Amino acid sequence: MTTAWGEYELSRFPEDPGDRLRAWDASDAYLLRHLAAEGTGLSGSVVVLGDRWGALATALAGHRPTQITDSYLSQEATRANLARAGVEPGAVRLLTTQDPPPERVDVLLVRVPKSLALLEDQLLRLAPAVHADTVVIGTGMVKEIHTSTLRLFERILGPTRTSLAEQKARLIHCSPDPSLRRPVNPWPCSYDLPDGIGAVSGHTVVNHAGVFCADRLDVGTRFFLGHLPSGGRRVVDLGCGNGVVGTAVALADPTAEVLFVDESFQAVASAEATYKANGVPGHAEFRVGDGLAGVAAGSVDVVLNNPPFHSHQATTDATAWRMFTGAARALRPGGELWVVGNRHLGYHVKLRRLFGNSRLVASDPKFVVLKAVKRG
């Protein structure tokens, strides 16, 4: 990526030589060009929100910015890209969306996220630190910036306008109005589950902003809840989201040890809140990370997984494949991986290639539940 501050070799995390997806896009480049061309002052407290793979933080490292992200993978990519660029440790402050935000923000650069709810939550959290002279610029691809996006900036920070599009990217310019009466942050929110879905029926789910299906139980998870396995001392809810699957396991079997894992800081916070809201007995662990990396080999009895098939705007099976290979390593001999997914994704082919077996547990017109057993 070539910028006014230098040329940078950037990669996503984990690095994959066969991955053709770039670690930056036209919206990152557009924002950086604008900052250089307009001579935007980047003094004081510079905050970069939603930087996907660290492209913005790396290019602007000389201004000692604070990066805020919901993604463990994005944060690790940023660390690697900063190191590759020779940036001194500590030049960029790395925060998560669950950390207390900076007390003062003089420049706020926003990479618009896919989730409008996450943007709402983060703008509301940052708004008290923004003042009348704060420079606020958002960026995103044209397909990511909607009227609702602009209204959100206006409702929380102040008057907002957009730029002309360049290479299918657009900028958002916002002029903060400290006198604006901001709404109360509605996140996290909670709802009660319906009946007829097993041990978790009627229980409470807590969702932080940005977590999938924050206001209702998604149909894939609902189908999965009706076909969960029984037994297994150590169970992993892999890609746990709001934790409803792992909580269902713990409610059904208080002797189970459940590990909730997700790469989203918001998701793991939601899973922990869901688990605690239901007063579940037994032992649970909550971990933000890259799938099952760091989990000891042969230490798990059951892995439950509803893998995503999108990485930001890109459709890819790379995440599912990493989850499946991680499960194969972490499971003990005889351990089981249970997967729910859309029929058309063909997960049974990948499971057979990896485990040597795959059995159809249940199906409906849209979803399948599959089981693969780790052989000795």
C-alpha positions in Angstrom: 0.0 0.0 0.0 1.6 3.3 -1.1 0.7 6.4 0.9 2.1 9.9 1.5 3.7 8.5 4.7 5.5 5.6 2.9 5.0 2.3 1.3 3.8 -0.6 3.4 3.6 -4.4 3.0 0.4 -5.4 4.8 -1.1 -8.8 5.5 -4.2 -10.2 7.1 -4.0 -12.5 10.1 -3.3 -15.3 10.2 -1.0 -15.0 7.3 -1.8 -17.3 4.4 0.4 -17.2 1.3 -2.6 -18.5 -0.8 -5.0 -15.8 0.4 -5.5 -13.3 -2.4 -7.6 -10.9 -0.2 -5.7 -7.7 0.5 -5.2 -6.2 4.0 -6.5 -2.8 2.8 -9.0 -1.5 0.3 -10.0 1.6 -1.7 -11.7 3.2 1.3 -8.5 3.0 3.4 -6.5 4.5 0.5 -9.1 7.3 -0.1 -9.0 8.4 3.5 -5.2 8.5 3.6 -5.1 10.4 0.3 -7.6 12.9 1.7 -5.6 13.4 5.0 -2.4 14.1 3.1 -4.0 16.3 0.4 -6.0 18.5 2.8 -3.2 18.8 5.3 -5.5 17.6 8.0 -3.9 18.3 11.4 -3.2 14.9 13.0 -2.1 16.4 16.3 -3.4 15.6 19.8 -5.3 12.4 20.4 -5.9 10.5 17.2 -8.3 7.6 17.3 -8.8 5.0 14.5 -12.1 3.1 15.0 -12.8 -0.2 13.1 -9.4 -0.4 11.3 -9.9 -3.8 9.7 -6.3 -5.1 9.3 -4.2 -2.2 10.7 -3.7 -0.4 7.4 -4.7 3.0 8.8 -2.9 2.6 12.1 0.3 1.5 10.4 0.3 4.4 7.9 -0.4 6.9 10.7 1.8 5.3 13.3 4.0 8.5 13.4 1.0 10.3 14.9 0.8 7.8 17.7 -2.9 6.9 17.2 -5.1 4.7 19.3 -6.8 1.9 17.4 -10.1 0.5 18.6 -11.3 -2.8 17.2 -13.8 -5.6 18.0 -11.7 -8.1 16.2 -8.9 -10.2 17.7 -7.7 -11.1 14.2 -7.6 -7.4 13.2 -5.6 -6.5 16.3 -3.1 -9.3 15.7 -2.8 -8.2 12.0 -2.1 -4.7 13.2 0.6 -5.9 15.5 2.3 -7.8 12.7 1.9 -5.0 10.2 3.4 -2.5 12.6 6.3 -4.7 13.4 6.9 -5.3 9.6 6.9 -1.6 9.1 9.5 -1.1 11.8 7.2 0.9 14.1 8.5 1.1 17.6 6.5 -0.9 20.2 3.9 1.3 21.9 3.7 3.9 19.2 0.1 2.7 18.5 -2.2 2.1 21.4 -4.3 -1.0 20.8 -7.7 -1.0 22.5 -10.8 -3.3 22.1 -14.4 -2.2 21.9 -14.8 -3.5 25.5 -12.0 -1.2 26.9 -12.7 2.2 28.3 -12.4 4.7 25.4 -9.9 7.6 25.4 -11.0 10.6 27.5 -10.3 13.1 24.7 -10.4 12.7 20.9 -9.0 15.4 18.7 -9.1 13.3 15.4 -11.6 10.5 14.9 -11.2 8.3 11.9 -13.9 5.7 11.4 -13.7 2.7 9.1 -17.5 2.1 8.8 -18.3 -1.5 10.1 -20.8 -3.9 8.6 -22.9 -3.6 11.7 -24.8 -0.4 12.2 -25.4 -1.4 15.8 -21.6 -1.6 16.5 -21.1 1.8 15.0 -24.0 3.2 17.1 -22.5 1.7 20.3 -19.0 2.9 19.6 -19.9 6.5 18.5 -22.0 6.8 21.7 -19.1 5.6 23.8 -16.7 8.0 22.1 -19.0 11.0 21.9 -18.2 12.4 25.4 -14.6 12.6 24.3 -15.3 14.5 21.1 -15.3 18.3 21.2 -16.3 21.1 18.7 -12.8 21.1 17.1 -12.5 17.4 16.7 -11.9 16.3 13.1 -14.3 13.4 12.3 -13.9 11.5 9.1 -15.5 8.2 8.2 -14.6 5.9 5.3 -16.1 2.9 3.6 -17.0 1.4 0.3 -20.1 2.9 -1.4 -22.1 -0.3 -0.7 -21.3 0.0 3.0 -22.4 3.6 3.5 -26.2 4.1 3.6 -28.6 6.9 4.6 -28.9 5.2 8.0 -25.1 5.4 8.4 -25.2 9.2 7.9 -28.2 9.6 10.1 -26.3 7.8 12.9 -23.4 10.2 12.7 -25.8 13.2 12.7 -27.8 11.9 15.6 -24.8 11.2 17.8 -22.1 13.6 16.8 -23.4 16.4 14.5 -24.0 17.6 10.9 -22.8 15.1 8.4 -22.1 15.0 4.7 -20.5 12.6 2.2 -17.9 13.1 -0.4 -17.9 12.1 -4.1 -17.1 8.5 -4.7 -13.6 7.4 -5.8 -12.9 3.8 -6.8 -16.3 2.8 -5.3 -15.3 4.3 -1.9 -16.7 7.3 -0.1 -15.8 9.6 2.8 -18.1 10.8 5.6 -17.4 14.3 7.0 -19.0 15.2 10.3 -18.8 18.4 12.3 -19.3 17.7 16.0 -21.9 19.6 17.9 -21.2 19.4 21.7 -24.7 20.8 22.4 -26.4 17.9 20.7 -28.7 15.9 22.9 -27.5 12.4 22.4 -29.7 9.3 22.8 -29.0 6.8 25.6 -26.9 3.9 24.5 -29.2 0.9 24.1 -26.4 -1.7 24.2 -26.1 -4.3 25.5 -29.7 -5.5 25.1 -31.4 -8.8 26.1 -34.4 -10.9 25.2 -36.0 -14.1 26.4 -35.7 -17.2 24.3 -38.8 -19.1 23.0 -40.0 -22.4 24.2 -39.4 -25.7 22.4 -35.6 -25.4 22.0 -34.4 -27.7 24.8 -32.7 -26.8 28.0 -32.3 -23.1 27.2 -36.0 -22.6 26.5 -37.3 -19.4 28.2 -33.9 -18.3 29.3 -32.3 -14.9 28.8 -29.8 -13.9 26.0 -27.6 -10.9 26.4 -26.1 -9.2 23.3 -23.5 -6.5 23.0 -23.6 -4.4 19.8 -22.4 -6.0 16.6 -23.1 -9.6 17.7 -25.0 -11.7 15.1 -28.8 -11.6 15.5 -28.8 -9.3 18.5 -32.6 -9.0 18.8 -33.8 -12.6 18.1 -32.6 -16.2 17.8 -31.4 -16.9 14.3 -32.9 -19.9 12.5 -29.6 -21.8 12.2 -28.9 -21.7 15.9 -32.5 -22.5 16.7 -32.2 -25.6 14.5 -28.9 -26.6 16.1 -30.3 -26.2 19.7 -32.8 -28.9 18.9 -30.1 -31.4 18.0 -27.2 -30.9 20.4 -25.3 -33.9 21.7 -25.5 -35.1 25.3 -22.4 -36.0 27.2 -18.8 -34.7 27.0 -16.8 -33.5 30.0 -15.1 -30.6 28.1 -17.2 -28.9 25.5 -16.2 -25.9 23.2 -18.7 -23.5 21.8 -16.5 -22.4 18.9 -17.5 -19.1 17.4 -19.7 -18.7 20.3 -21.5 -15.4 19.4 -23.9 -14.6 22.3 -23.1 -18.0 23.9 -26.6 -19.5 23.7 -25.3 -22.9 22.4 -22.7 -23.3 25.2 -25.2 -22.1 27.8 -27.7 -24.7 26.6 -25.0 -27.4 27.1 -24.2 -26.1 30.6 -27.9 -26.0 31.6 -28.5 -29.5 30.3 -25.4 -30.9 32.1 -24.0 -28.9 35.0 -21.0 -31.2 35.2 -19.8 -30.1 31.7 -16.8 -27.7 31.4 -17.7 -25.3 28.6 -15.2 -23.1 26.8 -16.6 -20.2 24.9 -14.4 -19.0 22.1 -14.8 -16.2 19.5 -12.6 -13.7 17.7 -15.0 -10.9 18.6 -14.5 -9.1 21.9 -18.2 -8.1 21.8 -19.2 -11.7 21.3 -17.2 -13.1 24.2 -18.6 -10.4 26.4 -22.1 -11.3 25.3 -21.5 -15.0 25.9 -20.2 -14.4 29.5 -23.2 -12.1 30.2 -25.6 -14.7 28.8 -24.1 -17.4 30.9 -24.1 -15.3 34.1 -27.6 -14.0 33.5 -29.0 -17.5 33.7 -27.2 -18.5 36.9 -25.7 -21.6 35.3 -24.0 -24.0 37.7 -20.7 -25.6 36.7 -17.5 -24.3 35.2 -17.1 -22.1 32.1 -14.2 -20.3 30.5 -14.4 -17.3 28.1 -11.6 -16.7 25.6 -11.1 -14.2 22.7 -8.8 -15.7 20.1 -8.2 -17.3 16.8 -10.4 -20.3 17.0 -8.8 -23.1 19.0 -5.2 -21.9 18.7 -3.8 -22.1 22.2 -6.1 -25.0 23.3 -4.0 -28.1 24.1 -4.1 -30.9 21.5 -6.3 -33.8 22.5 -7.9 -31.9 25.4 -11.5 -31.5 24.2 -14.4 -34.0 24.1 -16.9 -32.1 21.9 -16.7 -29.0 19.7 -19.9 -27.3 18.6 -19.6 -24.9 15.7 -21.8 -22.7 13.5 -19.0 -21.2 11.3 -19.3 -17.9 9.5 -18.9 -17.8 5.7 -18.1 -14.1 5.4 -15.0 -12.1 6.3 -16.2 -8.5 6.2 -17.7 -8.2 2.7 -15.8 -11.3 1.2 -17.5 -14.7 1.0 -14.9 -17.3 2.0 -14.7 -20.7 3.6 -11.2 -20.0 5.0 -12.6 -19.3 8.5 -14.6 -22.5 8.5 -11.6 -24.6 7.4 -9.5 -23.0 10.2 -12.1 -23.9 12.7 -12.4 -27.5 11.5 -8.7 -28.1 11.4 -8.4 -26.5 14.9 -11.1 -28.8 16.2 -9.3 -31.9 14.7 -6.2 -31.0 16.6 -7.9 -30.1 19.9 -10.2 -33.1 20.1 -9.2 -36.3 21.9 -9.4 -39.6 20.0 -13.1 -40.4 19.8 -14.0 -36.7 20.3 -16.7 -35.2 18.1 -17.1 -32.0 16.0 -20.8 -31.0 15.5 -21.4 -28.4 12.8 -24.6 -26.6 11.7 -24.6 -24.8 8.3 -26.6 -24.0 5.2 -27.0 -27.0 3.0 -25.3 -25.4 0.0 -22.0 -24.8 1.8 -21.1 -28.5 1.5 -19.3 -28.8 4.8 -19.7 -32.6 4.7 -17.0 -32.7 2.0 -14.5 -30.8 4.1 -15.2 -32.9 7.2 -14.7 -36.1 5.3 -11.4 -34.9 3.9 -10.2 -33.8 7.3 -11.7 -36.5 9.6 -12.3 -39.3 7.2 -16.0 -39.4 8.1 -19.1 -37.2 8.4 -22.6 -38.2 9.4 -25.8 -36.3 8.9 -27.5 -35.9 12.2 -30.5 -33.8 11.2 -31.6 -31.6 8.2 -34.4 -29.4 7.1 -34.9 -27.6 3.8 -32.2 -25.0 4.6 -29.8 -26.4 7.3 -27.9 -29.5 8.1 -26.3 -30.7 11.4 -23.2 -32.8 10.8 -21.0 -34.9 13.1 -17.4 -35.9 12.5 -15.5 -38.2 14.9 -11.8 -38.0 15.4 -10.3 -41.4 14.9 -7.4 -42.6 17.1 
